[in-house]
Amino acid sequence: MDILKNAIAGTLESSDVLVKVSPSQDGTLTLHIQSEVIKQFGKQIRATVMQTLEALSVSAATVVVSDKGALDCVLRARVQAAVLRAADATDLDWNVL
Amino acid sequence: MTDAPPGIDLNADIKLDFHTVSLTESPEAEAEIRSLLHDNGLDLDEQVDTFVVCRENGRIVGCAGLDRDVVKDVAVASSLRGTAVSLRLGSVVVKLAAVHGHHDLFLYCRPDSVQWFRGWAFHPLVEVPGVITLMENNPLNLPKYIEKLSRERRPGTTIGGIVMNANPFTLGHRFLAESAAKDCDWLHVFVVKEEAAQFSYSDRFRLVTEGLADIGNVTVHHGSKYIISRATFPGYFLKDKATVEHCFCGIDLLMLREHIAPALGINRRYVGSEPLDATTNSYNAGMKHWLSETPSAAAPIETIVIERLTVDGSPVSASKVRALLARGDLGGVEKLVPPPTLAFLKQQFTRAHDDQQAGR
């Protein structure tokens, strides 16, 4: 999926996560994660975001994740929503998600 | 249904409503916001018109001002501190800004509130100690910009820097850059990127590049949000104000000293003496203070003031060129600008004249 524009999803509230997705300037995938529980769950958060991006075939994008202790399912949903908005996607294969 | 045990849900009985107000359209809201800001030790920033407000039973209990991509004047009533109101307010601000196309935001706050705004996913960029801190919410943008700049680093012991708006590029700019280039090993010139000037950024940048093309030891850089922008130096774009707040001037200059200058090794900042423009004059006065005298983790930068070029006994300035242009005095303009700028202005003037003729 091609990232065409900036998009955000989520909130800054407790147990949620704010995800910002924007087009990549050099064709690479850059992921930045900030989290109040980065020490405990940083690896897990990164893995979940990467898996979700992979499932959506996103290979070039800048993704900034501001986590407030979201559960994995919430994180996945926020990343998906931000990517779909950024890709202007209307026709979805929900099976891969 | 059972009541939640006391102390569990802090927001259970608070009915909150978030919406935006325009101060010009709603004087009552303005009065309420002013008083809330006052309770928080803040003054209303006159550049902000749009506020996100949080109302509890109709009363404004939280507010955050939004000036394009800059968040200012954030306050929450003392009765609601420690609740989730702040984070909801932050979420609404981020979303509203995104709707208007601003995805990466700056934020001004007092240094003692920095921790609070980390919760909004902002991180501090630069601080005028005890007065004001500039924060931003995309941690990737500044490092990316600094990395790009540092590729333009040149060897030498004296590396100069000039920041110019060049609206438009005059013989005065040329004289300043030429004098500076002679005085140091390499000179880095930044063109202010903000589109608040009479001439567009792309035209200003092109004329600076053409006007300095024959000087061997100069690099002309694109400006950015980190050098004299609406974010780092709001006052610069309010030319009718007689003076610029000391602290805003400090934010921009410390940004240069702590982030931009180290990327290029800049250790001298050149500036033209300023007899005409009060804003620029006040900025120049602040320069010495913030770039070298004030303590900072970054190395000091020497400020070198170069006497402004005069033609026929009066100082050359871009504002004078604009005034002459407005009167249609191209002969007067010719004495003050180099050939590329003159060619551009003539072309613009002819076009405007033709349009006027066609309109009749």
Interface residues (C-beta under 8 A of the other chain):
Chain A: N6 A7 I8 T11 L12 E13 S14 L18 K20 S22 T30 H32 Q34 T62 V64 S66 K68
Chain B: A84 L87 R88 G90 S91 V94 K95 A98 G101 H103 G119 W120 A121 N137 N138 P139 L140
